[in-house]
Amino acid sequence: MAKVSVARASSARAPARAALEPGADCPLCPRLADFRHDWQAAEPGWHNAPVPAFGPEDARLLIVGLAPGLRGANRTGRPFTGDYAGDLLYATLIEYGFATGTYAAHPEDGLTLTDARIVNAVRCVPPQNKPTPEEIRTCRPFLSAPMAAMPRLAAIVTLGKIAHDSTLAALGQKASRLKFGHGVADTITDGTLGPVRLFASYHCSRYNTNTRVLTPDMFRSVFASVRAYLDTA
């Protein structure tokens, strides 16, 4: 398989800093804003705001999730932190050298991402964990902007079909360009970012693991492929 160069000049394509993250009280999706406000009243000590990306911008790997979990990232303010999905994700990232430290399910645990960054396709917690198509589209600039700000981006792991399809759209591709399925991978060439290797995985949710739709070995196999790719790129 032909490898791609990951060195890119960032100055010409990096967006303004303000465009990378939504505001703390982003009003763009009224349903999600109302849901946040309800939980701000119910749990004033929680984050209850758009969850920022986590990890260094000069990473070569970007992991794209669906949206913050109500009692996970929406509570803690860090992607995949505080719910079961984070247990499996961060353990796997540590195993394959994409994180160091100990994951303790809170943002002050000292865990650090190494050559990896995490962002959600939808930045605010949606009711029943189900964003609408319009909400996904509205939040897409906050997916494409962080991608464009990563000068060494070479690989993306998409967790679940919504994250996968939204990532393709952010790369200027139709969903049919690489139909979602666990373990599928291909190199996507975007006119702005250049070539990026896209790897798809079932989401590491408790439901998927409890029903054995996704096993830890299946999940690890995706990151083993990513590690092998980056180590030889």
Salt bridges, closest charged atoms under 4 A:
GLU21 OE1 - ARG123 NH1 2.34
ASP25 OD1 - ARG36 NH2 2.87
ASP25 OD1 - HIS37 NE2 2.91
GLU57 OE2 - ARG17 NH1 2.59
GLU108 OE1 - HIS106 ND1 3.86
ASP109 OD2 - ARG78 NH2 2.89
ASP115 OD2 - ARG60 NE 2.78
ASP115 OD1 - ARG152 NH1 3.69
GLU134 OE1 - ARG137 NH2 2.85
GLU135 OE2 - ARG31 NE 2.82
ASP165 OD2 - LYS161 NZ 2.51
ASP186 OD2 - ARG177 NH1 2.95
ASP186 OD1 - ARG197 NH1 3.82
ASP217 OD1 - ARG220 NH2 2.12
ASP231 OD1 - ARG227 NH1 3.12
